Amino acid sequence: MSEYLQRAEKVLVRINELAAITEEQGCVTRTYGTPAFVEGRSLVKKWMEAAGLQTTIDTIGNVRGKLVCSTVNAKTFVIGSHIDTVVNAGKFDGPLGVIIGIDLLEQIIQTKTKLPFNIELIAFCDEEGVRFQTTFLGSKAVAGSFDKNILDKKDKNEITLREAIHTIGGDANNIKEDVIAADNWLGYFEIHIEQGPVLYKKNIPIALVTAIAGQCRAAVTFTGVAGHAGTVPMDMRQDALSCASEFVLATEAYALENKNNLVATVGKLDVVHAAGNVIAGKVVCSLDVRSADESILISSIQQTKKRCEEIGAKRNICVDWTVILQTKPVICNKELNALLTQSITEKNYELVSLVSGAGHDAVPISEVAPVSMLFVRCFEGISHNPLENAEIKDIAAAIEVSDHFLNKLILNNS
């Protein structure tokens, strides 16, 4: 185990080094296309090159390191996660999987393991979608599902996605060149912190991921009439904020009634032209609904939208509902999970199987390839928060199991 602890220590040093690259001091923020993102990307590229990988930055901005085998027309097995963050993030969400991936491939190179397939490590550029609301931007480009219609989307500074791609050295017209064709995939593996409390409470370092919940993200706009806070009678107001507030509580109530099957969150409210003495005329809020059951996800979205429209009609408020993202639940591949299960048990760790409520780059990749995931225990299940943390012993366990998993995969395909 001492070998794995040493490797885990190196991973932790690199995680801290990458976390020091941020858009704002005092917290970790590294969103797509920013100078901090470019600097962080360059550091990851340097690490891949030092490990001995054939390293490039593709059009959309992913960092890609390859180990190419000698077999003609060999398929490619991809290890991946992301290096962008939310605002005021933790250090481990995304980078942990990328940096462990570098360690794993460095080990294959050092042991001169003969590969029957190509391995590619990808540090995806935009999983969180903070800047342009473009979740899975990097992995969609690799999977061939990138929607060119989003290239004209603008960030808060009126910069388009197309312009941002150009600024970091890419050409939006060449995104199709980033694609790994569906028939070239052998599979996909992602290591990620759990972002939930199960492993922490059980004091178990790792878990097998069996599925990833589907999700729907929407932007809901409530438009009423702005007015003077002192002169418009209470029963004559068209208060957009009061309407939005009722919707928020109704969404929470619905999710609590169905808590065994879904979660629903309103995490953002934007009161347009807000002032303490003005009745809110327009409010935009986010909505995030998730479920591992596709039929429940669809019906819950329908019910939530219906309730939203009823609240708007009752209050004489115009409601506009725009879907930003909708993904189906993903079932992880049985064959890859069988190998991962064996790797966990053969290394004498207790087998825990979990469904991920969070989205991952594995979601768009699942449309073209078999996917698998390994969760790593994190402090109290906290994520998207500076308190996010993974202990060295748990990282070492993830490295040990992942080493074994890759060796099994290599042996099975030789």
TAWO-V730866 format. One record per pair of residues at least 12 apart in sequence whose ideal C-beta (glycine too) atoms are under 10 Angstrom apart, sorted by the first residue. I is the first residue (numbers start at 0). GAP is how many residues later the second one is. Records with the same first field share a line. If there is no record, write none. Layout:
BEGIN
I=GAP + GAP
END
This chain:
BEGIN
0=346 + 392 + 395 + 396 + 399
1=394
2=104 + 393 + 396 + 397 + 400
3=99 + 343 + 388 + 389 + 391 + 392 + 393 + 394 + 395 + 396 + 397 + 399
4=387 + 388 + 390 + 391 + 392 + 394 + 395
5=386 + 390 + 393
6=93 + 96 + 97 + 99 + 100 + 388 + 389 + 392 + 393 + 396
7=92 + 95 + 382 + 383 + 384 + 385 + 386 + 387 + 388 + 389 + 390 + 391 + 392
8=383 + 386 + 387
9=89 + 92 + 93 + 96 + 385 + 389
10=84 + 85 + 87 + 88 + 89 + 90 + 91 + 92 + 379 + 381 + 384 + 385 + 387 + 388
11=79 + 80 + 84 + 87 + 378 + 379 + 380 + 383
12=86
13=29 + 30 + 33 + 81 + 82 + 84 + 85 + 86 + 88 + 89
14=75 + 76 + 77 + 80 + 81 + 83 + 84 + 85 + 375 + 380
15=75
16=23 + 26 + 30 + 78 + 82
17=12 + 21 + 22 + 23 + 25 + 26 + 29 + 65 + 67 + 73 + 76 + 77 + 80 + 81
18=21 + 66 + 70 + 71 + 72 + 73 + 76 + 367
19=19 + 20 + 23 + 71
20=14 + 15 + 16 + 17 + 18 + 19 + 20 + 21 + 22 + 23 + 62
21=12 + 14 + 15 + 17 + 18 + 63 + 66 + 67
22=12 + 13 + 14 + 62 + 64
23=12 + 63 + 64
25=62 + 360
26=58 + 60 + 61 + 62 + 63 + 359
27=57 + 58 + 59 + 60 + 61 + 62 + 63 + 64 + 65 + 67 + 358 + 360
28=55 + 56 + 57 + 58 + 59 + 60 + 101
29=53 + 54 + 55 + 56 + 57 + 59 + 64 + 65 + 98 + 100
30=53 + 54 + 55 + 56 + 58 + 95 + 97 + 98 + 99 + 100 + 101 + 124
31=28 + 29 + 50 + 51 + 52 + 53 + 92 + 93 + 94 + 95 + 96 + 97 + 98 + 99 + 100 + 102 + 105 + 106 + 123 + 129 + 132 + 133 + 136
32=28 + 51 + 92 + 93 + 98 + 99 + 104 + 122 + 126 + 128 + 130 + 131 + 132 + 133 + 134 + 135 + 137
33=50 + 96 + 97 + 121 + 130 + 133 + 134
34=132 + 133
35=48 + 49
36=24 + 46 + 47 + 48 + 88 + 89 + 94 + 127 + 131
37=19 + 23 + 129 + 130 + 131
39=23 + 43 + 44 + 45 + 55 + 83
40=16 + 20 + 21 + 22 + 42 + 43 + 82 + 84 + 127 + 128
41=15 + 21
42=20 + 40
43=13 + 19 + 21 + 39 + 51 + 54 + 55 + 58 + 77 + 79
44=12 + 18 + 19 + 20 + 78
45=17
46=16 + 18 + 51 + 52 + 55 + 56 + 59 + 76
47=15 + 16 + 17 + 18 + 50 + 53 + 54 + 57 + 58 + 73 + 75
48=16
49=52 + 56
50=14 + 16 + 50 + 51 + 52 + 53 + 54 + 55 + 56 + 57 + 58 + 59 + 70
51=13 + 15 + 53 + 54 + 56 + 57 + 58
52=12 + 13 + 14 + 15 + 48 + 49 + 52 + 53 + 56 + 66 + 67 + 68
53=12 + 13 + 14 + 66
54=66
56=66 + 68 + 111 + 112 + 113
57=64 + 67 + 80 + 83 + 84 + 112 + 116 + 117 + 119 + 120 + 121
58=82 + 87 + 106 + 109 + 110 + 111 + 112 + 113 + 114 + 115 + 116 + 117 + 118 + 119
59=64 + 65 + 66 + 77 + 78 + 79 + 80 + 81 + 82 + 86 + 101 + 105 + 108 + 110 + 112 + 114 + 115 + 117 + 118
60=22 + 23 + 62 + 63 + 64 + 65 + 76 + 77 + 80 + 103 + 104 + 107 + 108 + 109 + 117
61=18 + 20 + 21 + 60 + 61 + 62 + 63 + 64 + 75 + 76 + 77 + 79 + 80 + 108 + 116 + 299
62=20 + 35 + 58 + 59 + 60 + 61 + 62 + 75
63=14 + 16 + 56 + 57 + 58 + 59 + 60 + 74 + 78 + 114 + 116
64=14 + 33 + 36 + 37 + 40 + 54 + 55 + 56 + 57 + 58
65=12 + 39 + 52 + 53 + 54 + 55 + 56
66=38 + 41 + 42 + 46 + 48 + 50 + 51 + 52 + 53 + 54
67=47 + 49 + 50 + 51 + 52
68=45 + 46 + 47 + 48 + 49 + 50 + 341
69=44 + 45 + 46
70=43 + 44 + 45 + 46 + 47 + 342
72=110 + 111
73=41 + 42 + 43 + 44 + 110 + 112 + 339
74=41 + 42 + 43 + 105 + 108 + 109 + 110 + 111 + 112 + 294 + 338
75=41 + 42 + 43 + 44 + 104 + 105 + 108 + 109 + 110 + 111 + 112 + 293
76=38 + 39 + 40 + 41 + 42 + 43 + 108 + 109 + 110 + 111 + 112 + 259 + 292 + 293 + 329 + 332 + 333 + 336
77=23 + 40 + 41 + 42 + 43 + 44 + 61 + 64 + 65 + 102 + 107 + 108 + 109 + 110 + 111 + 112 + 283 + 287 + 291 + 293
78=18 + 19 + 21 + 22 + 23 + 25 + 26 + 40 + 41 + 42 + 43 + 108 + 109 + 110 + 111 + 112 + 323 + 327
79=14 + 17 + 18 + 21 + 40 + 41 + 42 + 43 + 44 + 47 + 58 + 59 + 62 + 108 + 109 + 110 + 111 + 280 + 281 + 282 + 285 + 291
80=12 + 13 + 14 + 15 + 16 + 17 + 18 + 19 + 20 + 40 + 41 + 42 + 43 + 46 + 58 + 108 + 109 + 110 + 111 + 112 + 279 + 280 + 281 + 292
81=12 + 13 + 15 + 16 + 40 + 41 + 42 + 43 + 44 + 45 + 46 + 54 + 55 + 56 + 57 + 108 + 110 + 278 + 279
82=12 + 14 + 15 + 16 + 40 + 41 + 42 + 43 + 44 + 55
83=39 + 40 + 41 + 42 + 43 + 44 + 45 + 46 + 47 + 53 + 54
84=42 + 43 + 45 + 299
85=41 + 42 + 43 + 44 + 297 + 298 + 299
86=41 + 43 + 44 + 297
87=296 + 297 + 298
88=39 + 41 + 294 + 295 + 296 + 297 + 299
89=103 + 105 + 288 + 289 + 292 + 293 + 294 + 295 + 296 + 297 + 298 + 299 + 300
90=102 + 295 + 297 + 298 + 299
91=100 + 101 + 103 + 284 + 286 + 287 + 291 + 296 + 297 + 298 + 303
92=34 + 35 + 99 + 100 + 102 + 265 + 285 + 290 + 291 + 292 + 295 + 297
93=29 + 30 + 33 + 34 + 96 + 98 + 99 + 266 + 267
94=28 + 98
95=95 + 96 + 97 + 280 + 282 + 292 + 294 + 299 + 302
96=24 + 26 + 27 + 92 + 93 + 94 + 95 + 96 + 263 + 264 + 276 + 277 + 279 + 301 + 305
97=23 + 24 + 25 + 26 + 92 + 93
98=24 + 92 + 296
99=21 + 91 + 92 + 274 + 276 + 295 + 298 + 299 + 302
100=18 + 19 + 20 + 21 + 22 + 88 + 89 + 90 + 301
101=19 + 21
102=292 + 296 + 299 + 300
103=15 + 17 + 85 + 87 + 294 + 295 + 298 + 299 + 301 + 302
104=14 + 15 + 16 + 301
106=292 + 295 + 296 + 299 + 300
107=295 + 298 + 299 + 302
110=292 + 296
112=293 + 294 + 297
113=296 + 300
114=291 + 294 + 295 + 298 + 299
115=70 + 293 + 294 + 295 + 296 + 297 + 298
116=69 + 70 + 292 + 293 + 296 + 297
117=62 + 66 + 68
118=67 + 70 + 287 + 290 + 291
119=22 + 60 + 65 + 68
121=16 + 17 + 20 + 56 + 58 + 66 + 68 + 239 + 243
122=15
123=12 + 13 + 14 + 15 + 16 + 17 + 18 + 66 + 236 + 237 + 240 + 241
124=12 + 13 + 14 + 16 + 40 + 43 + 45
125=12 + 13 + 14 + 15 + 35 + 38 + 235
126=12 + 232 + 233 + 234 + 236 + 237
127=231 + 256
128=88 + 195 + 196 + 230
129=25
130=22 + 23 + 24 + 25 + 26 + 28 + 30 + 33
131=18 + 19 + 21 + 22 + 23 + 24 + 27 + 28 + 29 + 32
132=17 + 20 + 22 + 84 + 86 + 153 + 191 + 192
133=12 + 13 + 16 + 17 + 19 + 21 + 27 + 30 + 190 + 191
134=80 + 82 + 189 + 190 + 192 + 224 + 226 + 228 + 229
135=189 + 191 + 223 + 224 + 225 + 226 + 227 + 228 + 229
136=13 + 24 + 28 + 38 + 224 + 227
137=40 + 223 + 226
138=49 + 51 + 221 + 222 + 223 + 224 + 225 + 226 + 227 + 228
139=35 + 38 + 39 + 221 + 223 + 224 + 225 + 227
140=29 + 34 + 35 + 36 + 37 + 38 + 223
141=33 + 36 + 37 + 38 + 43 + 46 + 219 + 222 + 223 + 226 + 227
142=35 + 36 + 37 + 39 + 42 + 45 + 218 + 220 + 221 + 222 + 223 + 224 + 225 + 226
143=31 + 32 + 34 + 35 + 36 + 37 + 38 + 220 + 223 + 224
144=34 + 219 + 220 + 222 + 223
145=26 + 29 + 30 + 32 + 33 + 218
147=13 + 14 + 24 + 25 + 27 + 28
149=12
150=12 + 13 + 14 + 21 + 22 + 24
151=20
159=12
178=189
179=185 + 188 + 189
180=187
181=185 + 186 + 187
182=185
183=184 + 185
184=180 + 183 + 184 + 185 + 186
185=150 + 183 + 184 + 223 + 227
186=146 + 148 + 149 + 152 + 178 + 182 + 183 + 184 + 185 + 222 + 226
187=144 + 145 + 148 + 173 + 174 + 177 + 178 + 180 + 181 + 182 + 183 + 184 + 185
188=144 + 147 + 150 + 151 + 173 + 181 + 182 + 183 + 184 + 185 + 213 + 216 + 217 + 220
189=19 + 22 + 142 + 166 + 170 + 171 + 172 + 175 + 181 + 182 + 183 + 184 + 185
190=15 + 181 + 182 + 183 + 184 + 185 + 204 + 207 + 208 + 210 + 211 + 214
191=17 + 164 + 166 + 168 + 169 + 170 + 181 + 182 + 183 + 184 + 186 + 191 + 206
192=165 + 182 + 183 + 184 + 185 + 186 + 188 + 189 + 190 + 195 + 196 + 197 + 201 + 202 + 205
193=12 + 13 + 15 + 158 + 160 + 162 + 163 + 164 + 180 + 181 + 182 + 183 + 184 + 187 + 189 + 196 + 200
194=161 + 162 + 163 + 165 + 180 + 183 + 186 + 187 + 188 + 189 + 190 + 193
195=158 + 159 + 160 + 161 + 162 + 179 + 181 + 182 + 184 + 185 + 186 + 187
196=180 + 181 + 182 + 183 + 184 + 185
197=154 + 156 + 177 + 179 + 183
198=153 + 155 + 176 + 177 + 178 + 179 + 182 + 195
199=177 + 178 + 179 + 180 + 181 + 182 + 191 + 194
200=176 + 179 + 180
201=148 + 150 + 175
202=147 + 174 + 191
203=145 + 146 + 147 + 148 + 171 + 173 + 190 + 193
204=139 + 144 + 145 + 147 + 170 + 171 + 172 + 185 + 186 + 188 + 189 + 190 + 191 + 192 + 193 + 195 + 196
205=134 + 137 + 138 + 141 + 143 + 144 + 145 + 146 + 168 + 169 + 170 + 171 + 188 + 189 + 191 + 192 + 194 + 195 + 196
206=137 + 142 + 143 + 144 + 145 + 146 + 147 + 149 + 166 + 167 + 168 + 169 + 170
207=124 + 129 + 130 + 132 + 133 + 135 + 136 + 143 + 144 + 145 + 146 + 164 + 165 + 166 + 167 + 193
208=121 + 123 + 128 + 131 + 144 + 145 + 146 + 147 + 151 + 153 + 162 + 163 + 164 + 165 + 166
209=82 + 120 + 121 + 122 + 124 + 127 + 143 + 144 + 145 + 146 + 162 + 163
210=81 + 82 + 118 + 119 + 120 + 121 + 142 + 143 + 144 + 145 + 162
211=78 + 80 + 115 + 116 + 117 + 118 + 119 + 120 + 143 + 144 + 145 + 146 + 147 + 148 + 150 + 151 + 154 + 159 + 161
212=49 + 50 + 76 + 77 + 78 + 79 + 80 + 81 + 84 + 114 + 115 + 116 + 117 + 142 + 143 + 144 + 145 + 146 + 150
213=48 + 75 + 76 + 77 + 78 + 79 + 80 + 82 + 83 + 84 + 112 + 113 + 114 + 115 + 116 + 145 + 149
214=47 + 48 + 73 + 74 + 75 + 76 + 82 + 86 + 110 + 111 + 112 + 113 + 114 + 142 + 143 + 144 + 148
215=48 + 71 + 72 + 73 + 74 + 75 + 81 + 82 + 84 + 85 + 88 + 89 + 107 + 108 + 109 + 110 + 111
216=48 + 50 + 69 + 70 + 71 + 72 + 73 + 105 + 106 + 107 + 108 + 109 + 110 + 142
217=67 + 68 + 69 + 70 + 71 + 83 + 86 + 87 + 90 + 103 + 104 + 105 + 106 + 107 + 108
218=49 + 51 + 65 + 66 + 67 + 68 + 101 + 102 + 103 + 104 + 105
219=24 + 27 + 28 + 31 + 46 + 63 + 64 + 65 + 66 + 67 + 84 + 85 + 88 + 92 + 99 + 100 + 101 + 102
220=19 + 23 + 49 + 51 + 61 + 62 + 63 + 64 + 96 + 97 + 98 + 99 + 100 + 101
221=16 + 17 + 18 + 19 + 20 + 21 + 22 + 23 + 24 + 25 + 47 + 49 + 50 + 58 + 59 + 60 + 61 + 62 + 63 + 86 + 89 + 90 + 93 + 95 + 96 + 97 + 98
222=15 + 17 + 20 + 49 + 58 + 59 + 60 + 61 + 89 + 94 + 95 + 96 + 97
223=13 + 14 + 15 + 16 + 17 + 18 + 19 + 20 + 55 + 56 + 57 + 58 + 59 + 88 + 91 + 92 + 93 + 94
224=12 + 13 + 14 + 15 + 54 + 55 + 56 + 57 + 91 + 92
225=12 + 13 + 14 + 46 + 47 + 49 + 52 + 53 + 54 + 55 + 56
226=12 + 51 + 52 + 53 + 54
227=49 + 50 + 51
228=46 + 47 + 48 + 49 + 50 + 51
229=47 + 49
230=48
231=47
233=45
235=80
236=42 + 43 + 78 + 79
237=41 + 42 + 43 + 77 + 78 + 79 + 80
238=40 + 41 + 42 + 44 + 76 + 77 + 78
239=31 + 32 + 39 + 40 + 41 + 42 + 43 + 44 + 45 + 72 + 75 + 77 + 78 + 79
240=28 + 30 + 31 + 33 + 37 + 38 + 39 + 40 + 41 + 42 + 44 + 76
241=37 + 38 + 41 + 69 + 73 + 75
242=37 + 40 + 65 + 68 + 69 + 71 + 72 + 73 + 74 + 75 + 76
243=22 + 25 + 26 + 27 + 36 + 38 + 39 + 40 + 41 + 64 + 67 + 68 + 71 + 73 + 75
244=21 + 24 + 35 + 38 + 40 + 66
245=61 + 62 + 65 + 66 + 68 + 69 + 71
246=19 + 36 + 38 + 40 + 57 + 60 + 61 + 62 + 63 + 64 + 65 + 68 + 70 + 72
247=17 + 18 + 21 + 37 + 39
248=17 + 62
249=54 + 57 + 58 + 60 + 61
250=13 + 14 + 15 + 34 + 36 + 37 + 38 + 49 + 53 + 56 + 57
251=12 + 13 + 14
252=54
253=35 + 46 + 49 + 50 + 53
254=34 + 35 + 45 + 49
257=33 + 38 + 41 + 42 + 45
259=36
260=30 + 31 + 32 + 34 + 35 + 36 + 38 + 39
261=27 + 28 + 29 + 30 + 31 + 34 + 35 + 37 + 38 + 39 + 42 + 95
262=25 + 26 + 27 + 28 + 37 + 94
263=23 + 24 + 25 + 26 + 27 + 36 + 37 + 40
264=21 + 22 + 23 + 24 + 25
265=19 + 20 + 21 + 22
266=18 + 19 + 20 + 21 + 117
267=16 + 17 + 18 + 19 + 20
268=14 + 15 + 16 + 17
269=12 + 13 + 14 + 15 + 16
270=12 + 13 + 14
271=12
280=36
281=35 + 36
282=34
283=36 + 38
284=23
285=38
286=14 + 17 + 18 + 21 + 34 + 36 + 37
287=36 + 37 + 71
288=12 + 14 + 15 + 16 + 37
289=37 + 39 + 66 + 67 + 68 + 69
290=38 + 64 + 66
291=37 + 38 + 39 + 63 + 64 + 65
292=36
293=33 + 34 + 35
294=34
295=33
296=29 + 30 + 31 + 32
297=28 + 30
300=20 + 22 + 25
303=17
304=14 + 16 + 18
307=13
308=12
324=34 + 38
326=32 + 36 + 37 + 39 + 40
327=35 + 38 + 39
328=26 + 27 + 34 + 37
329=25 + 26 + 29 + 30 + 32 + 33 + 34 + 35 + 36 + 37 + 41 + 43
330=24 + 35 + 40
331=21 + 23 + 24 + 30 + 34 + 38 + 39 + 40 + 41
332=33 + 36 + 37 + 38 + 39
333=36 + 38
334=35 + 37 + 74 + 77
335=33 + 34 + 35 + 36 + 37 + 69 + 73
336=16 + 33 + 34 + 35 + 36 + 37
337=34 + 70
338=33 + 65 + 66 + 67 + 68 + 69 + 70 + 72 + 73
339=32 + 33 + 34 + 61 + 62 + 64 + 65 + 68 + 69
340=12 + 64
341=59 + 62 + 63 + 66
342=31 + 57 + 58 + 59 + 60 + 61 + 62 + 63 + 64 + 65 + 66
343=30 + 53 + 56 + 57 + 60 + 61
344=56
345=55 + 58 + 59 + 62
346=50 + 53 + 54 + 56 + 57 + 58
347=52
348=48 + 49 + 51 + 52
351=23 + 25
352=22
353=19 + 21
355=17 + 19
357=17 + 25 + 26
359=13
360=12
371=33 + 37
373=23 + 24 + 27 + 28 + 31
374=23
375=14 + 15 + 18 + 19 + 21 + 22 + 23 + 25 + 26
376=12 + 13 + 14 + 16 + 17 + 18 + 20 + 21
377=12 + 13 + 16
378=12 + 15
END
